[in-house]
Amino acid sequence: MEIILKSNNENSIAKIIALAKKLNVVIEQRNNEITNDEKENLKNRILNFKAQNPSSFGDASEWQRGERNDPQLPFSK
C-alpha cells in the first residue's frame, strides 16, 4: 500500500516520520520542487511550440459547414 502525504509544515512531517519509524514503516521521501530555471525553460518550450506535422483534424470551420444542416427560412430566398 502506498500513501502520499503533502504538507508545508515541517514539524508535522517530522512527527509523521518519527511515528512511521516506530511502526517499522518504510518511508520514501521525494523532493519534487521545480527550480526557477526549470520553470522558465518549460514556459519557453510551451510558448514557442511549433508542430512538426499539420494537424490531423483539418480545418474546423470547413468541417462545421459540411456537418451543419441549417433549415431553409422563408425569408432567406
All heavy atoms as a GROMACS GRO file, in nm:
protein
  622
    1MET      N    1   0.085  -0.117   0.000
    1MET     CA    2   0.000   0.000   0.000
    1MET      C    3   0.090   0.123   0.000
    1MET      O    4   0.196   0.124   0.059
    1MET     CB    5  -0.090   0.002   0.123
    1MET     CG    6  -0.180   0.123   0.123
    1MET     SD    7  -0.279   0.152   0.272
    1MET     CE    8  -0.347  -0.005   0.308
    2GLU      N    9   0.042   0.226  -0.067
    2GLU     CA   10   0.119   0.349  -0.075
    2GLU      C   11   0.029   0.466  -0.033
    2GLU      O   12  -0.085   0.474  -0.075
    2GLU     CB   13   0.166   0.370  -0.218
    2GLU     CG   14   0.254   0.490  -0.236
    2GLU     CD   15   0.308   0.498  -0.377
    2GLU    OE1   16   0.358   0.397  -0.427
    2GLU    OE2   17   0.299   0.607  -0.436
    3ILE      N   18   0.084   0.552   0.049
    3ILE     CA   19   0.012   0.673   0.093
    3ILE      C   20   0.101   0.792   0.064
    3ILE      O   21   0.220   0.790   0.095
    3ILE     CB   22  -0.019   0.669   0.244
    3ILE    CG1   23  -0.110   0.552   0.276
    3ILE    CG2   24  -0.081   0.799   0.290
    3ILE    CD1   25  -0.134   0.532   0.424
    4ILE      N   26   0.043   0.895   0.005
    4ILE     CA   27   0.118   1.017  -0.024
    4ILE      C   28   0.066   1.127   0.067
    4ILE      O   29  -0.053   1.157   0.068
    4ILE     CB   30   0.102   1.057  -0.172
    4ILE    CG1   31   0.157   0.947  -0.261
    4ILE    CG2   32   0.172   1.190  -0.198
    4ILE    CD1   33   0.132   0.969  -0.408
    5LEU      N   34   0.156   1.185   0.144
    5LEU     CA   35   0.121   1.294   0.235
    5LEU      C   36   0.197   1.418   0.192
    5LEU      O   37   0.317   1.412   0.167
    5LEU     CB   38   0.160   1.259   0.379
    5LEU     CG   39   0.101   1.130   0.435
    5LEU    CD1   40   0.166   1.096   0.568
    5LEU    CD2   41  -0.048   1.144   0.451
    6LYS      N   42   0.127   1.529   0.184
    6LYS     CA   43   0.192   1.655   0.146
    6LYS      C   44   0.162   1.759   0.253
    6LYS      O   45   0.048   1.774   0.295
    6LYS     CB   46   0.140   1.704   0.011
    6LYS     CG   47   0.174   1.612  -0.104
    6LYS     CD   48   0.119   1.665  -0.234
    6LYS     CE   49   0.150   1.570  -0.347
    6LYS     NZ   50   0.102   1.622  -0.476
    7SER      N   51   0.264   1.832   0.292
    7SER     CA   52   0.246   1.936   0.391
    7SER      C   53   0.360   2.036   0.382
    7SER      O   54   0.472   1.999   0.348
    7SER     CB   55   0.242   1.877   0.532
    7SER     OG   56   0.237   1.979   0.628
    8ASN      N   57   0.330   2.161   0.412
    8ASN     CA   58   0.433   2.264   0.422
    8ASN      C   59   0.482   2.279   0.565
    8ASN      O   60   0.574   2.355   0.590
    8ASN     CB   61   0.379   2.398   0.371
    8ASN     CG   62   0.356   2.397   0.222
    8ASN    OD1   63   0.420   2.322   0.150
    8ASN    ND2   64   0.265   2.479   0.177
    9ASN      N   65   0.419   2.207   0.657
    9ASN     CA   66   0.454   2.216   0.798
    9ASN      C   67   0.562   2.113   0.830
    9ASN      O   68   0.535   1.994   0.840
    9ASN     CB   69   0.329   2.192   0.884
    9ASN     CG   70   0.353   2.220   1.029
    9ASN    OD1   71   0.463   2.204   1.079
    9ASN    ND2   72   0.248   2.259   1.099
   10GLU      N   73   0.685   2.160   0.844
   10GLU     CA   74   0.800   2.071   0.870
   10GLU      C   75   0.782   1.994   1.002
   10GLU      O   76   0.821   1.878   1.012
   10GLU     CB   77   0.929   2.154   0.876
   10GLU     CG   78   0.960   2.228   0.749
   10GLU     CD   79   1.042   2.144   0.652
   10GLU    OE1   80   1.109   2.052   0.699
   10GLU    OE2   81   1.037   2.174   0.532
   11ASN      N   82   0.721   2.056   1.102
   11ASN     CA   83   0.702   1.993   1.231
   11ASN      C   84   0.608   1.872   1.220
   11ASN      O   85   0.634   1.766   1.276
   11ASN     CB   86   0.649   2.095   1.332
   11ASN     CG   87   0.652   2.043   1.474
   11ASN    OD1   88   0.733   1.959   1.507
   11ASN    ND2   89   0.564   2.096   1.557
   12SER      N   90   0.500   1.890   1.145
   12SER     CA   91   0.405   1.780   1.126
   12SER      C   92   0.469   1.664   1.051
   12SER      O   93   0.450   1.548   1.087
   12SER     CB   94   0.282   1.828   1.050
   12SER     OG   95   0.211   1.924   1.123
   13ILE      N   96   0.545   1.695   0.949
   13ILE     CA   97   0.612   1.590   0.871
   13ILE      C   98   0.711   1.515   0.960
   13ILE      O   99   0.722   1.393   0.954
   13ILE     CB  100   0.683   1.650   0.748
   13ILE    CG1  101   0.579   1.705   0.649
   13ILE    CG2  102   0.772   1.549   0.680
   13ILE    CD1  103   0.487   1.600   0.589
   14ALA      N  104   0.784   1.588   1.046
   14ALA     CA  105   0.880   1.524   1.136
   14ALA      C  106   0.810   1.428   1.230
   14ALA      O  107   0.859   1.318   1.257
   14ALA     CB  108   0.956   1.631   1.214
   15LYS      N  109   0.693   1.465   1.281
   15LYS     CA  110   0.616   1.377   1.371
   15LYS      C  111   0.569   1.252   1.297
   15LYS      O  112   0.573   1.142   1.350
   15LYS     CB  113   0.497   1.453   1.429
   15LYS     CG  114   0.533   1.559   1.530
   15LYS     CD  115   0.411   1.632   1.579
   15LYS     CE  116   0.446   1.745   1.674
   15LYS     NZ  117   0.327   1.820   1.718
   16ILE      N  118   0.524   1.270   1.173
   16ILE     CA  119   0.478   1.156   1.094
   16ILE      C  120   0.593   1.060   1.066
   16ILE      O  121   0.578   0.938   1.077
   16ILE     CB  122   0.411   1.204   0.963
   16ILE    CG1  123   0.281   1.276   0.995
   16ILE    CG2  124   0.388   1.088   0.868
   16ILE    CD1  125   0.220   1.351   0.878
   17ILE      N  126   0.710   1.115   1.034
   17ILE     CA  127   0.827   1.031   1.007
   17ILE      C  128   0.869   0.956   1.133
   17ILE      O  129   0.899   0.836   1.128
   17ILE     CB  130   0.944   1.118   0.953
   17ILE    CG1  131   0.909   1.167   0.813
   17ILE    CG2  132   1.075   1.041   0.954
   17ILE    CD1  133   1.006   1.270   0.756
   18ALA      N  134   0.866   1.022   1.248
   18ALA     CA  135   0.902   0.957   1.375
   18ALA      C  136   0.805   0.843   1.406
   18ALA      O  137   0.847   0.734   1.447
   18ALA     CB  138   0.903   1.059   1.488
   19LEU      N  139   0.676   0.865   1.384
   19LEU     CA  140   0.576   0.761   1.409
   19LEU      C  141   0.596   0.644   1.313
   19LEU      O  142   0.589   0.527   1.353
   19LEU     CB  143   0.435   0.819   1.394
   19LEU     CG  144   0.321   0.718   1.408
   19LEU    CD1  145   0.321   0.656   1.546
   19LEU    CD2  146   0.188   0.785   1.379
   20ALA      N  147   0.623   0.674   1.188
   20ALA     CA  148   0.645   0.569   1.089
   20ALA      C  149   0.765   0.483   1.128
   20ALA      O  150   0.761   0.360   1.114
   20ALA     CB  151   0.664   0.631   0.952
   21LYS      N  152   0.872   0.544   1.176
   21LYS     CA  153   0.989   0.468   1.218
   21LYS      C  154   0.957   0.377   1.336
   21LYS      O  155   1.003   0.262   1.341
   21LYS     CB  156   1.104   0.563   1.254
   21LYS     CG  157   1.167   0.627   1.132
   21LYS     CD  158   1.278   0.722   1.170
   21LYS     CE  159   1.337   0.788   1.045
   21LYS     NZ  160   1.443   0.885   1.079
   22LYS      N  161   0.876   0.426   1.431
   22LYS     CA  162   0.837   0.344   1.545
   22LYS      C  163   0.753   0.225   1.501
   22LYS      O  164   0.759   0.118   1.561
   22LYS     CB  165   0.757   0.427   1.646
   22LYS     CG  166   0.840   0.522   1.728
   22LYS     CD  167   0.756   0.594   1.830
   22LYS     CE  168   0.839   0.694   1.906
   22LYS     NZ  169   0.758   0.766   2.006
   23LEU      N  170   0.674   0.242   1.395
   23LEU     CA  171   0.587   0.136   1.345
   23LEU      C  172   0.655   0.050   1.239
   23LEU      O  173   0.592  -0.037   1.179
   23LEU     CB  174   0.458   0.197   1.288
   23LEU     CG  175   0.372   0.275   1.388
   23LEU    CD1  176   0.257   0.343   1.315
   23LEU    CD2  177   0.320   0.182   1.495
   24ASN      N  178   0.784   0.073   1.216
   24ASN     CA  179   0.861  -0.001   1.115
   24ASN      C  180   0.799   0.012   0.976
   24ASN      O  181   0.790  -0.083   0.900
   24ASN     CB  182   0.876  -0.148   1.153
   24ASN     CG  183   0.961  -0.167   1.276
   24ASN    OD1  184   1.057  -0.093   1.296
   24ASN    ND2  185   0.925  -0.262   1.359
   25VAL      N  186   0.758   0.133   0.943
   25VAL     CA  187   0.703   0.162   0.810
   25VAL      C  188   0.814   0.225   0.728
   25VAL      O  189   0.884   0.315   0.774
   25VAL     CB  190   0.582   0.259   0.821
   25VAL    CG1  191   0.534   0.301   0.684
   25VAL    CG2  192   0.471   0.194   0.901
   26VAL      N  193   0.830   0.176   0.606
   26VAL     CA  194   0.933   0.229   0.517
   26VAL      C  195   0.888   0.365   0.465
   26VAL      O  196   0.775   0.382   0.422
   26VAL     CB  197   0.957   0.133   0.398
   26VAL    CG1  198   1.057   0.192   0.301
   26VAL    CG2  199   1.003  -0.002   0.450
   27ILE      N  200   0.980   0.461   0.468
   27ILE     CA  201   0.950   0.596   0.421
   27ILE      C  202   1.038   0.627   0.302
   27ILE      O  203   1.159   0.608   0.306
   27ILE     CB  204   0.977   0.700   0.532
   27ILE    CG1  205   0.886   0.675   0.650
   27ILE    CG2  206   0.959   0.841   0.479
   27ILE    CD1  207   0.916   0.763   0.768
   28GLU      N  208   0.975   0.674   0.196
   28GLU     CA  209   1.049   0.719   0.078
   28GLU      C  210   1.015   0.866   0.059
   28GLU      O  211   0.901   0.901   0.033
   28GLU     CB  212   1.007   0.638  -0.044
   28GLU     CG  213   1.079   0.676  -0.170
   28GLU     CD  214   1.034   0.592  -0.287
   28GLU    OE1  215   1.001   0.475  -0.268
   28GLU    OE2  216   1.031   0.648  -0.398
   29GLN      N  217   1.114   0.950   0.076
   29GLN     CA  218   1.091   1.094   0.067
   29GLN      C  219   1.138   1.144  -0.068
   29GLN      O  220   1.249   1.116  -0.111
   29GLN     CB  221   1.165   1.165   0.179
   29GLN     CG  222   1.130   1.310   0.191
   29GLN     CD  223   1.191   1.372   0.316
   29GLN    OE1  224   1.251   1.303   0.398
   29GLN    NE2  225   1.176   1.502   0.329
   30ARG      N  226   1.052   1.218  -0.135
   30ARG     CA  227   1.085   1.275  -0.265
   30ARG      C  228   1.077   1.426  -0.257
   30ARG      O  229   0.985   1.480  -0.198
   30ARG     CB  230   0.988   1.227  -0.373
   30ARG     CG  231   0.991   1.080  -0.394
   30ARG     CD  232   0.892   1.040  -0.498
   30ARG     NE  233   0.875   0.896  -0.499
   30ARG     CZ  234   0.778   0.834  -0.560
   30ARG    NH1  235   0.687   0.902  -0.626
   30ARG    NH2  236   0.770   0.705  -0.558
   31ASN      N  237   1.168   1.491  -0.322
   31ASN     CA  238   1.166   1.637  -0.328
   31ASN      C  239   1.132   1.675  -0.471
   31ASN      O  240   1.215   1.667  -0.559
   31ASN     CB  241   1.301   1.695  -0.285
   31ASN     CG  242   1.292   1.843  -0.263
   31ASN    OD1  243   1.185   1.902  -0.279
   31ASN    ND2  244   1.403   1.905  -0.228
   32ASN      N  245   1.008   1.714  -0.496
   32ASN     CA  246   0.961   1.742  -0.631
   32ASN      C  247   0.954   1.891  -0.662
   32ASN      O  248   0.875   1.933  -0.744
   32ASN     CB  249   0.823   1.680  -0.652
   32ASN     CG  250   0.827   1.529  -0.648
   32ASN    OD1  251   0.929   1.470  -0.676
   32ASN    ND2  252   0.716   1.468  -0.614
   33GLU      N  253   1.038   1.969  -0.597
   33GLU     CA  254   1.035   2.112  -0.621
   33GLU      C  255   1.098   2.144  -0.756
   33GLU      O  256   1.199   2.085  -0.794
   33GLU     CB  257   1.109   2.186  -0.510
   33GLU     CG  258   1.039   2.177  -0.376
   33GLU     CD  259   1.114   2.251  -0.268
   33GLU    OE1  260   1.198   2.337  -0.301
   33GLU    OE2  261   1.088   2.223  -0.150
   34ILE      N  262   1.041   2.238  -0.826
   34ILE     CA  263   1.091   2.280  -0.956
   34ILE      C  264   1.163   2.413  -0.939
   34ILE      O  265   1.110   2.506  -0.879
   34ILE     CB  266   0.975   2.295  -1.057
   34ILE    CG1  267   0.904   2.161  -1.075
   34ILE    CG2  268   1.026   2.346  -1.189
   34ILE    CD1  269   0.782   2.170  -1.163
   35THR      N  270   1.284   2.421  -0.993
   35THR     CA  271   1.361   2.545  -0.980
   35THR      C  272   1.306   2.650  -1.077
   35THR      O  273   1.233   2.619  -1.171
   35THR     CB  274   1.510   2.520  -1.012
   35THR    OG1  275   1.521   2.482  -1.148
   35THR    CG2  276   1.570   2.415  -0.921
   36ASN      N  277   1.344   2.774  -1.054
   36ASN     CA  278   1.300   2.884  -1.142
   36ASN      C  279   1.352   2.865  -1.284
   36ASN      O  280   1.282   2.898  -1.380
   36ASN     CB  281   1.346   3.019  -1.086
   36ASN     CG  282   1.262   3.062  -0.968
   36ASN    OD1  283   1.150   3.016  -0.951
   36ASN    ND2  284   1.315   3.150  -0.886
   37ASP      N  285   1.474   2.812  -1.299
   37ASP     CA  286   1.528   2.788  -1.432
   37ASP      C  287   1.445   2.684  -1.506
   37ASP      O  288   1.418   2.698  -1.626
   37ASP     CB  289   1.673   2.741  -1.425
   37ASP     CG  290   1.768   2.853  -1.385
   37ASP    OD1  291   1.730   2.971  -1.400
   37ASP    OD2  292   1.880   2.822  -1.339
   38GLU      N  293   1.404   2.578  -1.434
   38GLU     CA  294   1.321   2.475  -1.495
   38GLU      C  295   1.185   2.530  -1.534
   38GLU      O  296   1.132   2.497  -1.640
   38GLU     CB  297   1.305   2.356  -1.401
   38GLU     CG  298   1.432   2.276  -1.380
   38GLU     CD  299   1.419   2.172  -1.270
   38GLU    OE1  300   1.343   2.194  -1.174
   38GLU    OE2  301   1.484   2.068  -1.283
   39LYS      N  302   1.130   2.618  -1.449
   39LYS     CA  303   1.001   2.680  -1.480
   39LYS      C  304   1.012   2.767  -1.606
   39LYS      O  305   0.925   2.762  -1.693
   39LYS     CB  306   0.952   2.767  -1.364
   39LYS     CG  307   0.896   2.690  -1.248
   39LYS     CD  308   0.849   2.784  -1.139
   39LYS     CE  309   0.806   2.710  -1.016
   39LYS     NZ  310   0.764   2.800  -0.908
   40GLU      N  311   1.117   2.846  -1.614
   40GLU     CA  312   1.138   2.932  -1.731
   40GLU      C  313   1.157   2.850  -1.858
   40GLU      O  314   1.102   2.883  -1.963
   40GLU     CB  315   1.258   3.024  -1.710
   40GLU     CG  316   1.229   3.148  -1.630
   40GLU     CD  317   1.127   3.239  -1.695
   40GLU    OE1  318   1.136   3.265  -1.817
   40GLU    OE2  319   1.036   3.284  -1.624
   41ASN      N  320   1.234   2.743  -1.848
   41ASN     CA  321   1.258   2.657  -1.962
   41ASN      C  322   1.127   2.595  -2.011
   41ASN      O  323   1.098   2.595  -2.131
   41ASN     CB  324   1.359   2.547  -1.926
   41ASN     CG  325   1.397   2.463  -2.045
   41ASN    OD1  326   1.380   2.504  -2.160
   41ASN    ND2  327   1.447   2.344  -2.018
   42LEU      N  328   1.047   2.546  -1.919
   42LEU     CA  329   0.918   2.486  -1.955
   42LEU      C  330   0.824   2.591  -2.015
   42LEU      O  331   0.759   2.566  -2.117
   42LEU     CB  332   0.854   2.422  -1.831
   42LEU     CG  333   0.721   2.352  -1.852
   42LEU    CD1  334   0.733   2.241  -1.956
   42LEU    CD2  335   0.670   2.296  -1.721
   43LYS      N  336   0.821   2.709  -1.957
   43LYS     CA  337   0.737   2.817  -2.008
   43LYS      C  338   0.776   2.852  -2.152
   43LYS      O  339   0.690   2.866  -2.239
   43LYS     CB  340   0.752   2.939  -1.918
   43LYS     CG  341   0.677   3.061  -1.964
   43LYS     CD  342   0.706   3.178  -1.871
   43LYS     CE  343   0.666   3.308  -1.932
   43LYS     NZ  344   0.708   3.422  -1.849
   44ASN      N  345   0.906   2.864  -2.177
   44ASN     CA  346   0.954   2.896  -2.311
   44ASN      C  347   0.923   2.786  -2.411
   44ASN      O  348   0.889   2.814  -2.526
   44ASN     CB  349   1.104   2.926  -2.309
   44ASN     CG  350   1.134   3.058  -2.242
   44ASN    OD1  351   1.051   3.149  -2.244
   44ASN    ND2  352   1.250   3.067  -2.180
   45ARG      N  353   0.935   2.661  -2.368
   45ARG     CA  354   0.903   2.549  -2.458
   45ARG      C  355   0.755   2.552  -2.497
   45ARG      O  356   0.720   2.526  -2.611
   45ARG     CB  357   0.935   2.416  -2.391
   45ARG     CG  358   1.084   2.385  -2.388
   45ARG     CD  359   1.113   2.251  -2.325
   45ARG     NE  360   1.041   2.145  -2.394
   45ARG     CZ  361   1.010   2.028  -2.338
   45ARG    NH1  362   1.043   2.003  -2.213
   45ARG    NH2  363   0.946   1.937  -2.407
   46ILE      N  364   0.668   2.584  -2.401
   46ILE     CA  365   0.524   2.589  -2.430
   46ILE      C  366   0.492   2.707  -2.521
   46ILE      O  367   0.419   2.692  -2.620
   46ILE     CB  368   0.444   2.597  -2.298
   46ILE    CG1  369   0.456   2.464  -2.223
   46ILE    CG2  370   0.297   2.631  -2.325
   46ILE    CD1  371   0.401   2.468  -2.082
   47LEU      N  372   0.547   2.824  -2.490
   47LEU     CA  373   0.516   2.943  -2.568
   47LEU      C  374   0.573   2.938  -2.710
   47LEU      O  375   0.517   2.997  -2.802
   47LEU     CB  376   0.568   3.068  -2.496
   47LEU     CG  377   0.497   3.103  -2.366
   47LEU    CD1  378   0.565   3.221  -2.299
   47LEU    CD2  379   0.351   3.134  -2.391
   48ASN      N  380   0.684   2.868  -2.728
   48ASN     CA  381   0.750   2.862  -2.858
   48ASN      C  382   0.726   2.730  -2.932
   48ASN      O  383   0.799   2.697  -3.023
   48ASN     CB  384   0.901   2.885  -2.842
   48ASN     CG  385   0.930   3.022  -2.785
   48ASN    OD1  386   0.864   3.119  -2.819
   48ASN    ND2  387   1.027   3.030  -2.696
   49PHE      N  388   0.622   2.657  -2.892
   49PHE     CA  389   0.596   2.526  -2.953
   49PHE      C  390   0.556   2.541  -3.099
   49PHE      O  391   0.474   2.624  -3.135
   49PHE     CB  392   0.484   2.454  -2.877
   49PHE     CG  393   0.445   2.324  -2.941
   49PHE    CD1  394   0.524   2.213  -2.925
   49PHE    CD2  395   0.331   2.314  -3.018
   49PHE    CE1  396   0.490   2.093  -2.984
   49PHE    CE2  397   0.295   2.195  -3.078
   49PHE     CZ  398   0.376   2.082  -3.061
   50LYS      N  399   0.617   2.462  -3.183
   50LYS     CA  400   0.583   2.456  -3.325
   50LYS      C  401   0.559   2.310  -3.360
   50LYS      O  402   0.648   2.226  -3.340
   50LYS     CB  403   0.697   2.510  -3.412
   50LYS     CG  404   0.736   2.653  -3.384
   50LYS     CD  405   0.639   2.749  -3.448
   50LYS     CE  406   0.690   2.890  -3.431
   50LYS     NZ  407   0.596   2.985  -3.392
   51ALA      N  408   0.442   2.278  -3.411
   51ALA     CA  409   0.412   2.141  -3.451
   51ALA      C  410   0.496   2.103  -3.572
   51ALA      O  411   0.516   2.184  -3.662
   51ALA     CB  412   0.264   2.126  -3.482
   52GLN      N  413   0.544   1.979  -3.575
   52GLN     CA  414   0.627   1.935  -3.686
   52GLN      C  415   0.542   1.887  -3.803
   52GLN      O  416   0.585   1.890  -3.917
   52GLN     CB  417   0.720   1.823  -3.641
   52GLN     CG  418   0.821   1.872  -3.538
   52GLN     CD  419   0.918   1.763  -3.496
   52GLN    OE1  420   0.917   1.654  -3.550
   52GLN    NE2  421   1.000   1.794  -3.399
   53ASN      N  422   0.420   1.843  -3.775
   53ASN     CA  423   0.330   1.795  -3.878
   53ASN      C  424   0.199   1.874  -3.871
   53ASN      O  425   0.160   1.921  -3.765
   53ASN     CB  426   0.300   1.647  -3.860
   53ASN     CG  427   0.424   1.562  -3.870
   53ASN    OD1  428   0.510   1.588  -3.952
   53ASN    ND2  429   0.433   1.460  -3.786
   54PRO      N  430   0.129   1.888  -3.983
   54PRO     CA  431   0.000   1.956  -3.977
   54PRO      C  432  -0.100   1.877  -3.893
   54PRO      O  433  -0.088   1.755  -3.879
   54PRO     CB  434  -0.045   1.964  -4.123
   54PRO     CG  435   0.041   1.871  -4.198
   54PRO     CD  436   0.164   1.845  -4.117
   55SER      N  437  -0.199   1.946  -3.842
   55SER     CA  438  -0.300   1.883  -3.758
   55SER      C  439  -0.377   1.779  -3.836
   55SER      O  440  -0.416   1.800  -3.950
   55SER     CB  441  -0.396   1.990  -3.705
   55SER     OG  442  -0.503   1.929  -3.637
   56SER      N  443  -0.403   1.666  -3.773
   56SER     CA  444  -0.478   1.560  -3.839
   56SER      C  445  -0.628   1.589  -3.836
   56SER      O  446  -0.705   1.517  -3.898
   56SER     CB  447  -0.451   1.426  -3.769
   56SER     OG  448  -0.495   1.431  -3.635
   57PHE      N  449  -0.669   1.693  -3.768
   57PHE     CA  450  -0.810   1.727  -3.758
   57PHE      C  451  -0.859   1.811  -3.875
   57PHE      O  452  -0.977   1.822  -3.898
   57PHE     CB  453  -0.839   1.799  -3.626
   57PHE     CG  454  -0.818   1.713  -3.506
   57PHE    CD1  455  -0.707   1.731  -3.426
   57PHE    CD2  456  -0.908   1.613  -3.474
   57PHE    CE1  457  -0.687   1.651  -3.315
   57PHE    CE2  458  -0.887   1.533  -3.364
   57PHE     CZ  459  -0.777   1.551  -3.284
   58GLY      N  460  -0.769   1.874  -3.945
   58GLY     CA  461  -0.809   1.957  -4.058
   58GLY      C  462  -0.864   2.091  -4.014
   58GLY      O  463  -0.842   2.137  -3.903
   59ASP      N  464  -0.940   2.152  -4.105
   59ASP     CA  465  -0.997   2.285  -4.080
   59ASP      C  466  -1.132   2.270  -4.010
   59ASP      O  467  -1.226   2.213  -4.065
   59ASP     CB  468  -1.014   2.359  -4.212
   59ASP     CG  469  -1.064   2.501  -4.193
   59ASP    OD1  470  -1.060   2.551  -4.079
   59ASP    OD2  471  -1.105   2.563  -4.293
   60ALA      N  472  -1.144   2.322  -3.889
   60ALA     CA  473  -1.266   2.307  -3.810
   60ALA      C  474  -1.385   2.377  -3.874
   60ALA      O  475  -1.497   2.324  -3.874
   60ALA     CB  476  -1.244   2.361  -3.668
   61SER      N  477  -1.364   2.495  -3.930
   61SER     CA  478  -1.477   2.568  -3.990
   61SER      C  479  -1.527   2.496  -4.116
   61SER      O  480  -1.647   2.493  -4.142
   61SER     CB  481  -1.439   2.712  -4.023
   61SER     OG  482  -1.332   2.715  -4.114
   62GLU      N  483  -1.437   2.435  -4.190
   62GLU     CA  484  -1.478   2.359  -4.309
   62GLU      C  485  -1.560   2.236  -4.268
   62GLU      O  486  -1.661   2.204  -4.329
   62GLU     CB  487  -1.354   2.317  -4.387
   62GLU     CG  488  -1.383   2.253  -4.520
   62GLU     CD  489  -1.254   2.223  -4.594
   62GLU    OE1  490  -1.169   2.313  -4.603
   62GLU    OE2  491  -1.241   2.108  -4.640
   63TRP      N  492  -1.517   2.169  -4.163
   63TRP     CA  493  -1.591   2.053  -4.112
   63TRP      C  494  -1.730   2.095  -4.067
   63TRP      O  495  -1.829   2.029  -4.096
   63TRP     CB  496  -1.514   1.988  -3.997
   63TRP     CG  497  -1.592   1.881  -3.928
   63TRP    CD1  498  -1.602   1.751  -3.966
   63TRP    CD2  499  -1.673   1.895  -3.812
   63TRP    NE1  500  -1.684   1.682  -3.880
   63TRP    CE2  501  -1.730   1.770  -3.784
   63TRP    CE3  502  -1.705   2.001  -3.728
   63TRP    CZ2  503  -1.814   1.747  -3.676
   63TRP    CZ3  504  -1.789   1.979  -3.621
   63TRP    CH2  505  -1.843   1.853  -3.596
   64GLN      N  506  -1.738   2.208  -3.995
   64GLN     CA  507  -1.866   2.255  -3.943
   64GLN      C  508  -1.962   2.286  -4.057
   64GLN      O  509  -2.080   2.249  -4.052
   64GLN     CB  510  -1.847   2.379  -3.855
   64GLN     CG  511  -1.976   2.427  -3.792
   64GLN     CD  512  -1.955   2.551  -3.707
   64GLN    OE1  513  -1.856   2.621  -3.722
   64GLN    NE2  514  -2.048   2.578  -3.620
   65ARG      N  515  -1.915   2.351  -4.162
   65ARG     CA  516  -2.001   2.381  -4.276
   65ARG      C  517  -2.053   2.254  -4.342
   65ARG      O  518  -2.167   2.245  -4.385
   65ARG     CB  519  -1.925   2.466  -4.379
   65ARG     CG  520  -1.920   2.613  -4.344
   65ARG     CD  521  -1.868   2.695  -4.461
   65ARG     NE  522  -1.727   2.668  -4.492
   65ARG     CZ  523  -1.624   2.725  -4.430
   65ARG    NH1  524  -1.645   2.813  -4.335
   65ARG    NH2  525  -1.501   2.696  -4.465
   66GLY      N  526  -1.970   2.151  -4.347
   66GLY     CA  527  -2.011   2.025  -4.408
   66GLY      C  528  -2.109   1.947  -4.322
   66GLY      O  529  -2.195   1.875  -4.374
   67GLU      N  530  -2.101   1.962  -4.190
   67GLU     CA  531  -2.186   1.886  -4.099
   67GLU      C  532  -2.317   1.955  -4.065
   67GLU      O  533  -2.416   1.891  -4.034
   67GLU     CB  534  -2.111   1.858  -3.968
   67GLU     CG  535  -1.998   1.762  -3.981
   67GLU     CD  536  -2.044   1.622  -4.018
   67GLU    OE1  537  -2.141   1.573  -3.957
   67GLU    OE2  538  -1.983   1.562  -4.108
   68ARG      N  539  -2.317   2.085  -4.069
   68ARG     CA  540  -2.434   2.160  -4.024
   68ARG      C  541  -2.546   2.152  -4.127
   68ARG      O  542  -2.524   2.161  -4.247
   68ARG     CB  543  -2.398   2.307  -4.002
   68ARG     CG  544  -2.509   2.381  -3.933
   68ARG     CD  545  -2.490   2.527  -3.914
   68ARG     NE  546  -2.355   2.576  -3.924
   68ARG     CZ  547  -2.323   2.702  -3.905
   68ARG    NH1  548  -2.412   2.790  -3.876
   68ARG    NH2  549  -2.202   2.744  -3.917
   69ASN      N  550  -2.666   2.135  -4.080
   69ASN     CA  551  -2.785   2.136  -4.166
   69ASN      C  552  -2.875   2.249  -4.121
   69ASN      O  553  -2.963   2.233  -4.037
   69ASN     CB  554  -2.862   2.003  -4.155
   69ASN     CG  555  -2.786   1.889  -4.218
   69ASN    OD1  556  -2.721   1.908  -4.319
   69ASN    ND2  557  -2.793   1.770  -4.159
   70ASP      N  558  -2.850   2.365  -4.176
   70ASP     CA  559  -2.933   2.480  -4.142
   70ASP      C  560  -3.067   2.468  -4.213
   70ASP      O  561  -3.072   2.436  -4.333
   70ASP     CB  562  -2.865   2.610  -4.183
   70ASP     CG  563  -2.750   2.644  -4.090
   70ASP    OD1  564  -2.751   2.597  -3.976
   70ASP    OD2  565  -2.659   2.717  -4.132
   71PRO      N  566  -3.176   2.494  -4.144
   71PRO     CA  567  -3.307   2.489  -4.209
   71PRO      C  568  -3.324   2.607  -4.308
   71PRO      O  569  -3.265   2.712  -4.287
   71PRO     CB  570  -3.406   2.499  -4.094
   71PRO     CG  571  -3.331   2.570  -3.986
   71PRO     CD  572  -3.187   2.530  -4.001
   72GLN      N  573  -3.398   2.585  -4.411
   72GLN     CA  574  -3.429   2.693  -4.504
   72GLN      C  575  -3.536   2.782  -4.442
   72GLN      O  576  -3.644   2.735  -4.404
   72GLN     CB  577  -3.480   2.636  -4.637
   72GLN     CG  578  -3.372   2.566  -4.716
   72GLN     CD  579  -3.265   2.664  -4.765
   72GLN    OE1  580  -3.290   2.781  -4.786
   72GLN    NE2  581  -3.143   2.612  -4.777
   73LEU      N  582  -3.507   2.906  -4.428
   73LEU     CA  583  -3.601   3.002  -4.371
   73LEU      C  584  -3.677   3.069  -4.485
   73LEU      O  585  -3.622   3.090  -4.594
   73LEU     CB  586  -3.527   3.104  -4.287
   73LEU     CG  587  -3.449   3.046  -4.167
   73LEU    CD1  588  -3.369   3.155  -4.100
   73LEU    CD2  589  -3.541   2.978  -4.068
   74PRO      N  590  -3.803   3.105  -4.461
   74PRO     CA  591  -3.885   3.162  -4.568
   74PRO      C  592  -3.829   3.294  -4.624
   74PRO      O  593  -3.850   3.325  -4.739
   74PRO     CB  594  -4.021   3.182  -4.504
   74PRO     CG  595  -4.002   3.170  -4.358
   74PRO     CD  596  -3.876   3.094  -4.336
   75PHE      N  597  -3.757   3.370  -4.543
   75PHE     CA  598  -3.707   3.500  -4.590
   75PHE      C  599  -3.563   3.491  -4.641
   75PHE      O  600  -3.502   3.590  -4.673
   75PHE     CB  601  -3.717   3.606  -4.481
   75PHE     CG  602  -3.654   3.562  -4.352
   75PHE    CD1  603  -3.517   3.580  -4.329
   75PHE    CD2  604  -3.729   3.505  -4.250
   75PHE    CE1  605  -3.460   3.540  -4.212
   75PHE    CE2  606  -3.672   3.466  -4.132
   75PHE     CZ  607  -3.537   3.482  -4.112
   76SER      N  608  -3.508   3.370  -4.653
   76SER     CA  609  -3.369   3.356  -4.697
   76SER      C  610  -3.354   3.346  -4.847
   76SER      O  611  -3.247   3.326  -4.898
   76SER     CB  612  -3.307   3.233  -4.630
   76SER     OG  613  -3.372   3.116  -4.672
   77LYS      N  614  -3.463   3.360  -4.925
   77LYS     CA  615  -3.456   3.350  -5.071
   77LYS      C  616  -3.410   3.476  -5.134
   77LYS      O  617  -3.417   3.583  -5.101
   77LYS     CB  618  -3.593   3.312  -5.127
   77LYS     CG  619  -3.633   3.173  -5.086
   77LYS     CD  620  -3.765   3.139  -5.146
   77LYS     CE  621  -3.808   3.001  -5.099
   77LYS     NZ  622  -3.932   2.960  -5.148
   0.00000   0.00000   0.00000
